[in-house]
Amino acid sequence: DIETGKINYKLDGETICIFDRERTIIDSFRFLSLETAIKALKMGIDSNKIDLNKIMKYAQKFNVKIEPYVHSLMI
C-alpha cells in the first residue's frame, strides 16, 4: 500500500511526498539487508523518535516479522 506512512510536505510551493520514519524502517526490513534494517530500527528506538505501536501495525500490514528485533533492542 503506497499510502501507508506517506507524508506530504510543501517546499517552495511544491508538494513532495516522503514516508514517515516507521514506514522507512519497515521498508528497510523488506528491501535492504537485515544488518541495515536492524541498525535503522536501533537508531529509531535509541532516538525515541519512532512510534513502536505504528511500527508493529506497519509490520503486520506488510507481513514483516519484526517483533524479535524490537524485543531484543528494548532489553
N, C-alpha and C positions, 0 to 999 in steps of 0.2 A: 504494500500500500504506500504509494508515493506521498500521501498527505500526512502520514503519521510522523509527528515531531517536526513538521515543517513550520518555519518561522519566516514571515515576510518583513523585510526592512526597507525603509525609504532611505535612499542615499543619493544626494544631489539630484533629487527629482525623479530618480529611477527606483523601481522596486526590485529588490533582489531576494531570492529565496535561499535559505540555508536550513539545515536540520539542527535541532537542539542537541545539547551535549549527550543526553541519554540515547537518542537515536544514533548519533555518531559512534558511541561505544558499542551499541548492538550491531551496527554495520561493520565495525572492526572485527567482531566475532564471526560475522557472516562472510566477509570478503578478504580479510588480512590474516596474517599468521597468528597462531594462538599466543605466542610471546608478545606480539604487538598489542593484541586485544587485551591481554591481562595487564600490561603496562598502562593502557588507556583507562581501564577500569580502576586500577590502583590510584592513578593520578586524580581521577574524578572523586573517589572516596576520600583520599587524603586532603583534597582541597575543600571538601564539604560543599561543592558547587553542583552536585547532582542529586536528583530525587530518586532514592532507591526504589520507591514504590513504582515510579514511572519506568525505571529500568526493568523491573520484574514484569510489568504489564507489557512493555515492548518485547521483552524476551519471549513471553508466552505467545504474543501475536505473531512473531516471526520464527517461532519454534527454535529458539536458541537456548541451549542448556547452560545457563549462566550461574545458576544457584550455587554450585560448589565453589566457584571462584569468588562470588560475593561473600559467602560464609567464611572462606579461608582468609580473605582480606580484612574481615571485620574482627578477627581474633586479636 
